[in-house]
Amino acid sequence: MASDPYYWLARYYDRLFDLRRPFETAHERIIEPLLPRVKSACDLCCGTGTFAIQLAQLGIPVFAVDLSTEMCRLARIKVRKTNMPVTVIHADMRSFRLPQQVDLITCEFDALNHVPLKSDLRKVMRCAARALRPGGHFTFDVNNRLTFEKVWGRTWFLEQDPVAMVMHGGHRKGTDRAWTDVEWFIRKGNTWTRQREHIEEVCWNAQEIRDAFAAEGFDRVRSWDAAPFFNDDFTKRGYRTFWRARRKPVAKE
C-alpha cells in the first residue's frame, strides 16, 4: 500500500466519481470516427478498467495499462466478470511496452498530468509512438494551468457510505505544478479509520504539447476545448483540453 500513492483512490474511485457523461460526449467527437479502422487498442492509465472494457465490448482487443497496483487488481476483477478481451498490464506510462502494436491509445481523466516532471511528456509520447502502428492515433485529455489557478485551491467533500473523502488542493503561483491532499474516512462497522494521500500534477501549454507530438513522429494534431463536453460550472473554456494525433504512416518509396 505504501508504494501505491493511488491505493485509496483506486479502492473507492468507482463509488465516488462518475464522469461518464462528459467523456462519452467527447468520445463521440474524438474517438468514434476512428473506431472503424481500430483492430486493437490500449487504454493507458486505465484506472479500474471501465473504458478498456467498453472498447472491448465493441470487439476490440485491448491492453489496459496502469502504474497503480490496486487499480490493476480491480481492473482484472472487472475483466474476469465480463470475460472481455482485455489484458491488464502493470506499467509506468513513461516506460510501458506492449506485446504488439495497436491502432489506438487512449489516456483519460487527466491521467497524463500525473507524471512527476514536465519533461516526462516526451517520454510518454515516445512510448505511445512505439506502441502504435503507423497511422494509429493517440488521444488524451489534460488539465491546463487555468484549472490549477482557478479550481485547484477549492475544498471538495464527497460521501458514499461507507467512505467519505475531503480533497484540498493548491497551485504554486507562476508555475505549472499543483497538488491535492486527500483525506479518507472509511467506516467498518462502528469504527472509522483515517487515511491520507498526496497527489501532484503538472501541465503544459498547447505549444509544448504540439512540439512533443512533432518530436516523436506524430502529425494531424487536433485539439478540442473540454468546456462544451462538460457543460458545468467547473470546466470553463481553457481549463481542460482533449488532444488527438496520428503516428505518421511509413513513407512510400
Sequence and secondary structure as in RCSB ss.txt:
>XXXX:A:sequence
MASDPYYWLARYYDRLFDLRRPFETAHERIIEPLLPRVKSACDLCCGTGTFAIQLAQLGIPVFAVDLSTEMCRLA
RIKVRKTNMPVTVIHADMRSFRLPQQVDLITCEFDALNHVPLKSDLRKVMRCAARALRPGGHFTFDVNNRLTFEK
VWGRTWFLEQDPVAMVMHGGHRKGTDRAWTDVEWFIRKGNTWTRQREHIEEVCWNAQEIRDAFAAEGFDRVRSWD
AAPFFNDDFTKRGYRTFWRARRKPVAKE
>XXXX:A:secstr
 TT TTHHHHHHHHHH   HHHHHHHHHHHTGGGGGG S EEEET TTSHHHHHHHTTT  EEEEES HHHHHHH
HHHHHHHT SEEEEE  TTT   SS EEEEEE TTGGGGSSSTTHHHHHHHHHHHHEEEEEEEEEEEE HHHHHH
TTT EEEEEETTEEEEEEEEE TTSSEEEEEEEEEEEETTEEEEEEEEEEEE   HHHHHHHHHHTTEEEEEEEE
SHHHH STT  TTSEEEEEEEE      
